[in-house]
Amino acid sequence: ILLIDLSRELTRQGWGPDEDLVVSYLKLVHGAGSQRCTMLLHVLETDRALLILDGLDEAGTNKAAIETYIQQRIVSRRCHLVVSSRNTGFNEKEFGNFKFLQLAPLTPKMQEEVVKKRVPNSKADLDKIKQMIKKPEYNE
């Protein structure tokens, strides 16, 4: 789950602190009665899920609420959990019981490949993005 999307829906839907954010998000995205949603909820309920929450640093004003949700609701589920964030994007004290792994930054060649896959065939757009990703803040 992209946490930027979850955060947007948290605000848009007005979900409160008692809301199970992942369950509500899955129902919203996949349709509450759909086969996919039913299967995903079953996997979550039986503690067999690998839940990947991507981009905690991108959760904006809902970051603290999402951090609390992870600690209070997700960890108790005993599912396998991966939370990704840039170094500056999370409160280490909040996640003190987690194992931390640091990914190596993308090489310039890898960065170029990512850009090529995501940008239409516009050379001007590609050149602009290549210049932007050379900025130091993208190499954290």
Secondary structure, 3 states (H helix, E strand, C coil): CEHHHHHHHHHHHCCCCCCCHHHHHHHHHHCCCCHHHHHHHHHHHCCCCEEEEECHHHCHHHHHHHHHHHHHHHHHHCCEEEECCCHHHCCCCCCCCCCCCCCCCCCHHHHHHHHHHHCCCCHHHHHHHHHHCCCHHHHC
